[in-house]
Structure formats: C-alpha cells, structure tokens
Amino acid sequence: MVDFMIHFFLCNLLLSVIIGALVIGKRLLKNSLSSRMQYNLWFLLLGMLAVPFLPIQKIQSLRIFSWVETLHGTYTAPTNPINTLPAAFQQADTTNWFNDIGIAVSHRTPSNVGILCCILWLSGIAGMIFWFWRSVLQFHRIQKSALPLQNAAIYTLYCDCLAEMGIQKCIPIYSTAFLNSPVIAGFFRPCIYLPIHLIADINMKEIRYILLHELQHYKYKDALVNYITSAANALYWFNPAVWYALGEMKNDREVACDTSVLKLLKASDYEDYGNTLINFAEKVAHFPFPFAAEIGGTMPQMKKRILNIAAYQPASRRKNVYGFIAYLSIAALLSGFVPLLAHSAADRDHYAFQEEGKTISYLDLSAAFGKNTGSFVLYNAADDSWKIYNKEAASARVSPVSTFKIYSALSGLEAGLISPAQSQITWNGHEYYYETWNADQTLQTAMQNSVTWYFQTLDQGVGLSAIRDFVHRLGYGNQTVGENLSSYWGDSSLMISPIEQVEMLKKFYENDFGFSPINISAVKDSIRLYTTDKGTLSGKTGTGEENGQNVLGWFVGYLERDGQVCYFATNIQNDSDANGTAATALTLKILAELGFY
C-alpha cells in the first residue's frame, strides 16, 4: 500500500501537468471544437484518473501510442572493455554442480511517513464518502416530500418536450417546496423535480427551456457522470488541480447542454433562452447535491453560458470534422502517458499472469514444500502447457539474488566487456569469505561458484544507466534498478516472480531479445549443470540471507531432452534454511515425480 502511495503521489504530479496542458489545449482549440466536443475532452481525463487504480500489468493495446517510453532510451553497449585475459571455457564439473552462495537481501519496510500518508489519504476518502452519503440522505428526504406535478398545462408541455427530443422512456416529474433549482436525478430511475415557486413565477416559454435543458442531461446520461466525478473527487480529494478540472468539466457540461437546447430552438428564440438563464440566476441558489444535474450554477458559470449563447452559431460540417480530428489527436497524445500512470498490476510486488488461452494444471505440492512457503512453476514447450503450485506465491515478486547473474553475464557480453573467448577478470586482491572467490575468474568459474564480485565488476563496467535500459529491454520483473550497482538484485529494488522467471528463461533460450547468438550460447554453457544421454540440465541457484539466516532460495533453469525443452522455477522462503541448495533438491524431486527428470 505504501509503495502504491509513492507511485500515486508521482501520478498526481504528472496528472496536474496533464490537466494544465489540457486546459491550455482547450483554449487554443476553442474555435475548432464544438461545445459538446470540449466537454467530451474531460472524459479523457477521467480515464487518466482511473489508470493508477486499474489491475493491469501493462496496457499493451496502447503501446502504439506509448511514445513516452522512448524517453527511457534503448540499451547501448559501453565501449570501455575491462582488461581481460584469454581463458578457454571448460566443461561444467558434473560431480560438483555449483557452490550455492548466500547474498544479503533487504525487504522494503514501510516508513512512518508513508504509513501516515496512507492514513491521511484513506481518512480523506472516508470524509468525502460521509459528505456524499449525507447529501444522498438529505435529497432522499426531499424526494419523499415531493408530489407528482399537478399543473396540467406544464405536464402537457413536458410531454411535448419528451416527444420533441424523441425520448420514449417515461420520466416522472415532481414538484417540491424544498428545492431552489429544477434538477434531474437518478440513473436507473431518473426523475425531474421542479420547485413550486418557479412554477408560479415564470412563464410557459421559460419552463419549456428549463425542461429541454434538464432532458438534455438525461439524454447524455449525466447522472452516471455525476457519480463518476464524485468518485474521482473522493479519490483525489487532496489534489486542487483535479478539483479545478472536474469543476471545469461541470461548467462545460452545462454549456454543452445549452448548445444542444439551442439546436432545438429557432434563431429568434436564442435571446429569450439567454434571458431565461439571466432571470433564473437571480432567483435560485447554487445546487448543493453533487449527484444530480441542475440548470443553475454560480454567477461566473452563468456568465460563461450567457456569452456562449450570445456567440452561438450552428457548427458547420467542416468544423465538426476538424474538431473530431483534433479530439483524436489529443486522445492519442494523452494515451502516451498511460504506461507512466499504470501501477503495473496496481501492485508492483505481483505479476498479473494472463491465464486466458493457456493450458494450466494447478498442483498440490504442499507436502513436498513442508514448512517452506513458496511455489513451483514449470512450462513444457513441447505441448505449450503450464504446471503451477501456489499461484499466489508464483506471481509474487521477490529479489532474484544470484539468479540474475544469468542476465548480468549477458549484459557484460553484449557490452563487449568480456567475450566467450576472453572472459577472464583479474582478482582484485580482496580476501573474500569464500575461498573460491579469491582467484582470477572466467565466466564459467564465476557462474559455477556464484562469484558476486565478478558480476559486480561487469555491472560497474556497463554502468547504471545502461543496466536500467538493459533490464527495461528484457522486461525483467518490475524493471526497477536501484541506485546501488553492487546490490540492486538483492536489495528488493529489482524483483521478479517465479512465473516471470520461467517466461524470461524461455525468451533467453530462444533469444527473443535479438542478442548475439554467440553470447547467448556462452551464457548457456556457463549455466549447464549436468549432461547425460538422457538429456541436459541447466540452471542457476540463488540464496538470500537476512540477519545471518537463509530466508530465500531459488532454483531456475531448463531441461533439454529428446529435442524438447521445459523451463522451471522454484522459490522457497522461510525464517531459516531456505537456500538455493534446498530449492534445487526440491526441484529435482518434483521433476522426477512429474516424469521430467
């Protein structure tokens, strides 16, 4: 939740900029857009306001417009290679597959400021809901006191207005002594309420204008829009830019309704309609209920509407076409911001696995996992099928720890820092806890012994900016690389789920990234663990330590057998004894039981 609040705060900054740009754009295009089209522009903003809350990983259908993503740049290899010495690759030792090394991991803990922001935001929403509900109850009391319209002449006029607008639905009309302004309320059961004092004070022509205006609100489903904008006001109660925008949306709606009424009137009636609004503004107060539509408004709003009526000219076909093109252009530009507003499944700690169209078997491996929590995922490319244990944990993102070294090696190779023929990096002389680290390393030995300093050296040579571009190009997990090049794959900035691990391995194996095939083969060689006449097992372990205890274990890889490949990922978590070695043993046991190993 705190993570969402951080993203939501940044979204509000971006939304404020978008609102400012939209207001400026509306003013520049004022003469090109009809009143109705200007009002419709605000619906684009409502869509943008909803994006941070949508449970989506990425809106792929809009990627054609995602020009903003190009600001991230593309991965470019640095040109300063690390000083390397030639070293031939050796076959993996089949008697000692790997040395599983633990890496310190950190978990993001909510700060007091973040928790306070969550409480304040939720409290504000609660206050808005209370205010809205109080308005509903207040209006409900007015509804109970209202009586069906008794004035036969006005009722006949009302029926004529329904027929004039082609509305066949029977919309009840009532009179009440407890409203100052005529309103229409209700989406499923709309009703019109006329104040009794207005019935006595204005003539039939003015009543006709009022009725036509209120029925325009029904025609364009403004009751539903009122509920949506009320929800937006509640969620964004702290953002003055959003309040301003929604207020302008309401103003433009009334102008659009006025214009729709003018289309039904003769040119000689335009002045009378404007005079009706002027007279009406003097007799009524601003309407207090946010969920109903009224004809009145504040004096600045009424002034804007009067000026619109005075300048009204029926829109030409050419203007309508230009306005429609301008509207589509603005929609296309705004859609480019959608990826920045999307919260990646509304929870960056989880992956939104798309199950539709996939063959998935859900396994019960709770006995095999025992005291460990975690998940197992297997994808069989031969029959395009999935086997998953613990779907929730399989989509939960955690630190990749040493399993990311597969892609760290690939970035170093692609950057030209090492090559398949010359992958040796000289030991820096620092005495490490693990004896196998205290020597010169090749890609083969560094991967086998999980030599962290080797891959940290590659990352430093590639550089933080290029690493971020590389991770973005891969689409790796949450695609978030922290500021520390030495620990981003263990400090809970970069995270990935077991399902994503499997998807990444498939892309790696088939080189969907478009990297050098020689470099892909070199990394494949470095993670090859065991080969017999039955097949080949390749993979990488990962262990996360916290307070001296092994709390996170990974084993990810693939099996090649009879020309077929299946990809797997196992993740285990516990307060202790959860490491890559345990994850490997568990994986091999499960694969054997499933008949794959």
N, C-alpha and C positions, 0 to 999 in steps of 0.2 A: 504493500500500500504506500509506504514511504517512497519507494522507487517510482511508483506512478505519480506521486505528488511532485517529485522533481521534474519528471517529464511534463506533467500538466502545467507546472509553472512556466516552463520554457515554451510550451504551446501557447500559453496566454500572451506571452511577449510577441510571438510570431503572429497570433491572431489579431493583436492590436495593430500591428503593421499592416496586415491584410485589410483590416477594416478601414484604416486611413487611406490605403491605396484604392479601395473600392469606392469610398466617398469621393475621392478626387476623380476617379474614372467616371462616376455617375455625373458629376458636374461637367466634365469635359464632353461627355456624350449626351448631355441633356437634350440637345436639339435633334439627336439621331434616334433616341429611344422614346417609345411611347410611354405614357404614364403606367400602363399595365406592365410593360417590359422593365421599367425602372423598379417597380415593386417586385417583380419576379427575380431580379438580381439578388435580393436579400435571401431567397431560398438557397442560393449557392452558399451563402454564409452559414445558414442553418445546417447545411450538410457538412461544412468545415467544422462547425462546433461539435458535431456528433462524432467526428473521426477519432478523437482521442479515447472514446469510450467503446469503440467497436471491437469485438473479439476477433481480430484478423491478424494474421502474421504479416501479410503484405498485400496490398491491393494490386495484384498483378495486372488486372484488366486496364488499369490506368497507367501502366508503365510507359505506354507510348507517349504520354504527356509528361513523364517524370523527368523533365529537363533539369530539375533542381539537383538530381542525383549526380549529374555530370560535375557539379561543384566539388564532389569528393575526389575527382580525378581518377586516373587509371594507374595501375601498378607499372612503375618503370624501374628497371634494374639500375642500381648504382654502378659506377664504373671504376670504383677503387677496390680491386680484389685484395683479399687478405693474403699475406705471404704464406704460400703453401709449398709443400714438398711432395714430389711424386710418391704415390703409395698404391700398390695394386690391391684391388678388392679380394678378400678371402671368402671362402665358403663359410656359412654360419656353422658354429660348433653344435652339432646335434646332440652332444652329451651334456652341454650346459647352455640352454637356450638363451638365457638372459639373466642379468643381475637386476632385480627389481629394487629401485632406489626411491625412497620417500622424498617428497617435496612439501615444504611447509605451505599450507593453504590458509587463507583467511576468509572468513564469512562476513558479508556486509551486515552490520548491525545498525538498526535504525537510530539515528541521532535524536537527542531530545528536541532539537529544533524541528526535525522532520515530523516527529510524533505530534508536537504542538501544532504544526501547520495542518496535519490531518484532522486533529480535533477541532480546530477553528473552522476549517472548511466544512466538515460534517455538521458542526453546530450552526453555521450559516444556512446550510441547506435545510436543516430542521426548522430554523426560524422562518424561512421562506415558505416551507410546506405548511407551517402553522398559520401564517398570514393568508395563504391561499385558501386553506380549509375554512378559516374564519369567514372569508369572503363568500365561499360557497354556502355556508350555513346562513349568512345574512341574506343572500339572494334567495335562498330556499324559503325563508320566511316571507319575503316579498311575493314569491310565486304562490304561496299558499293563500295570501290575501288578495291576489288578483282575480278579477272576474272576466268571463268571456265578454268581448266587445258587444255592447248593447246598441250602439248607434248604427241604425240600418243603412243610412246613407254612406257612412265611412266603410262599413262592411262591404257594401256593394262596390265601392271604389276599390277596396282591397282585392276583391275577386277579379275585377277588371285588370288590376296591376299584375296579378298572377298569370292571367291569360296573356297579357301583353308581353310578358317575359318568357312565356312558354313553360311555366312551372306547373306540373300536374300534381305534385305532392300537396296534400292538404296540410298547410302550416297554420296551426291555431294562432289566433290573435287575441290578446287580452288588454284590458285597461287596468291601471293601478294608480293609487294616490301616493305611492311611496317611491316613485322614480321621478327624476327631473329630466331624463332624456329617454327617447324611444330606443329600444335595444332589441337585438335578436340574440337568443342564447340557446345552447343545446346543439349537439352534433347529430345524435341519433334521433332525437325528438325535438327538433327546433321549434321555438315559439317566439312570437313578436309581442312586445309589451309597450303599450302607449301610455304616457302619463295623462291623467284625466284633465289636468289644467291646460295641456296643449290642445286637446280635442276641442276645448271651448274657446281657445284664444286665436287659433289660426284657421285660415280658410281652406276649402277643399283642394284648391290647386297646390297649396303648400303641403297639405297632408299627402297628396299624391307623390310629390317629390320625395318626401320622407319615406313613404312606403317603398318606392322604387329603389331608394338608396339601401334600405335595410334588406330588401330582397336580393340586391347585388351581393351582399355579404353571404347570403345563403347559397347563391349560385356558385360562388368561388370557394365554398367550404371554409370560410374564415373562422368558424367556431373551432375547427380542428387546429387551424394555425395558431389560434389563441392558446390552446393547451400546449402546443409545442413550444411556443415562445415563452410561456410561463415556466416550462421545464428548463429551458435554456437560462432564463433569469435566475432560477434556483441554483443550477449547477455553476453558473458564472457570476454569482451574486457579488463577488469582490472585484470584478473587472468593470470599471466605468466605461471602457470602450465598447464592451458588449452591450451594456445597458443603453448607451447612446445609439448604437446600431439598431437595436431592437425597437427603440423609440422612433427612429427614423423610418424603420420598416412599417410601423403602425401609421405614421403620417403618410407615407407613400401609398399605403393601402387605401386610406380614405380618399386620396387624390385619384387613385385608380378607379374607385367606386364612383366618384363624382363624374369622371370621364365616361364611364360605362352608362351612367344615367343620361348624360348629355347626348350620347349616341341615340337614345330613345326619344329625345325631345326635338322640337323644331328649333331652328336658329333663333326665332323670336322669343323662345322660352328660356334661353340661356341666362339672360339678365334676371328674370324672375327667380330662377333657381339660385343664382348668386345672392339675390336679396333675401331669399328664404334662409340661407345659411347665416347672413348677417343678422337678421331678426332673431333667428334661432339662437345664435351665440349669446345674445343679450338676455335670453330667458332661461337658459339652462346652465347647470354647473357641470364640471367635468365628471365623467362617469367613474365610479370607484372600483368596478369589478373587472379583473384582468382577463376573464374567460369569455366575455360577451362583447359583441360589436355594437357600437353606437354611431350616431350621426354627428354628435358633438365632438368637442375637443378643446384644447387650450387656445387662448387667443392667438399665439404665434402660428399654431396649426391651422386655425380658421383663416388667418391672413394668407397663408400659403395656398390654401384651397381656393380662396376668392381670386387670387392672382392667376391661378391655373384656369379657372373658369373664364376669366376676362380674356385670357390669351388663347383660349381653346379654338383649334381648327381641326376638322376631321383629318386623320392621318392618311396620307396618300399610300398607295400600294408600294411605291418605291421606298418610302420611309420605313414601312413595315419590314421590307426585305433587308434594308441596311441595318435596321435595329436587330433583326434576328441574327444576322451575321456577326454584329458586334457582341451580342449576347453569347453566342457560341464561342467567340474568341476569348471573351473574359472567362467563360467556364473552363476552356482548355488551359488558360494560364493558371487559374486557381488550382486546377487538379494537379499541377506540378508540385504543389505544397503538401499534397496528401501524404506521401511517404514520410515527410518530416513530422506530420501531426500524428500519424498512426503510432500506436504504442507497442507494435509488434506483439500481437495477440493480447493486447491490453494488459499483458503481464510478461515482461521481458524475461522472467525466470522460467517460462514454459514455452514449449514449441507447439504450435497448432498443427497437429498431424492431420492431413486430409485423408480420411478413410474411404471416402466415396470412390467407387470403381476399383478398389483394391481387394485382393483375396487375403483375408487376415484370420489367423487362428489364435485365440487367446488361451494361453497355457496356465496351468496351476502348478507353479514350482515352489510354492511356499515351504514345502518340506525340504527341498534341496537348499534353499536360501537360509533356512533355520533362523537364527537370531538376527541375521543381517536383513536390513531393508535394502531394496534395490530393484533391479529389473534386468531382463534378458530380452534381446531383440535379435531376430535372425531374418535375413531376406535371402530367399532362394531365387537366383536369377533364372534358373532353368525353367521354372513354372510360374515365375513372377508372383510368388506368394510370400506372406509375412507370418512369422510366429512371434508373439509378444507375451511376455509375462509382466504383469503390473503396468498397465497402460499409463496410469497417472505418473509413476516414477519414470517410466520410459520417455515421457515427454517433458520431465522436469530437467532444467539445465543446472549443471554443476561445473566446477572447474575441470578442464581437460587434463590438467597436470601433464605428465610426461607423454601422454598420447598425442599431444600437439607437436611433438618433435618430428613426427612424420612430415608435417607441413612446414615446420621450421627448416628442416633439411631441404625441402623442395624450394622454399623461397631463396635459400642460400645458393642452390644450384642455378635457379633461374636468374639470380642476380649476378652470376659469374664469380662469386666469392670462392667457390670450390667447383670442381668438376668431377665426373665419375673417375677420371684417370688421376686427378690430383686433388684429393680431398683431405690431405693431412693438415692439421693445425698444430703448431708447436705448443707444448705445455708451457704455461706462464710461470711455473716455478712455485706457485702457491700450494701449500700442503693441504690437501683435502682429506676429509674423514674417510672416504672410500679410496683404498689403495689403487684400485684400477684406474682412478681418475688422474693419478699423478704420473702421467706419461703423455707423450705425443699421441694424438688420436686421429684416426680416419673416420669417415662417415660410418663404415662398417663397425668398428670397435666402439665408437661413440654411441651408436644406436643400441648395440648389444649390451653395453654397460650403462646405458642411460646417463651419459656424461653430460651433466647440465651445463658446465662451463663451455663446452664445445658449441652447443646450440645458442647459448647466450652470446658467444663471440660472433656467430653468424648473424644474429638479430642486430647486434650493435653495428655490424658492417652494413646491413641492409638499411637500417635507420627506422625511427619510429613512424615517420610519415609513410614510408614505403610499406612497412609492415601493416599499417592500417589499411592502405589501399589493397594490399595482397589479401588480407582477411575479408575485406569487402568483396573483392573479386571472387573469392572462393564461396562467399555466402556462409561463412563458418559460424554456426551458433548465433549468439546475439550480436556478433560483429563489433564487439566493443573491446578495444585495446586500451589499457590504462596507460598512465604516464611513465611507468617503470618498465623499461625493456627487459629487466632481469627477472621479472616476476609476474607479468601480465597474464600468463597462462596458469598461474596458481593463486592469484590474489583476488579471485572472484570478479574481476572485471570482464575477462573473456570466459564465457560459459557455453556449454553445449549439452544437449540431451542425448541419451543412447540412440534414439531413433535417428537423430541428425548425424551421429557418428557413423551409423550404417549407411545413410544416404551419401555422406561425404566419402566413405571408402569406395562406394560404387563409382562415384564420379572420378575419384582418384585412379581407380583401377582401369577404367575405360578412358581416362584422360579427357573428360568432358571440359576441362579447363583450357585445353588447347596449348598446354605447355610442351616443352621439348620431349619427345618420346624417350630420348636417351636419359634425360634427367628423371623421368617417371620410372624407367627401368632401374636406375641406380637406387632410388628410394625403395623400390620393391625388393631389390636384392638385399638391402640393409635390414629389412624387417622380416626376411624369410627365416623361419624358425626351424622347420623340420620338413624333410623331403624323403619319401619312400616311394616304392612302386604303387602304393595305394593313393598317393596324392601329396599335396604340399600345403603346409600350414604356415601362414604369415600373420604377424600381429605385433602389437605394442602394448605393454602394460603401463600403468600409471598408479602412483600411490600418493595420497595426500596425508600429511601429518599435521596434527594440531595439539599443542601442549605435550609434545613428545609421544603422542599416540597416533597409530594409523587409523584414520577415520574414513578414508575414501579409497576405494580400489577400482581400477579399470582394467579390462582386457578387451581390446578391439582388434579386429582383423578379418581374414577371409580364408576360406578353404577352396583349393583348386583340386578337382577330382573328375576324371573322365571328361575333360574338356568343359566342365561346368564349374561355376563359382557360386558360393554362398557366403554372405557377409554377416558378421555378428558383432555384438557389443554387449558386454556385461558390466554392470556397475553395482557395487555394494557399498553400503555405508553403515557405520557402527561407531560406538564410542571407543572401540579398540579393535585391533586385529582385522581391520578392513584394509586390505592392501592388494596390489596387483597380483601377487603370487596366489592369494586366496581366490581372487576373481578368475585367474587362469585355471586353477584346479576345478572350480565350479563350472566354468565354461566347457572344459573338456568332458566333464561328467555329463552335462546336459546334452552336448553334441553327440556323445556316444549313445545316450538313451534315445535320442531322436533319430539315430541311424545315420548321422552325418560323419562321425569320426570313429 
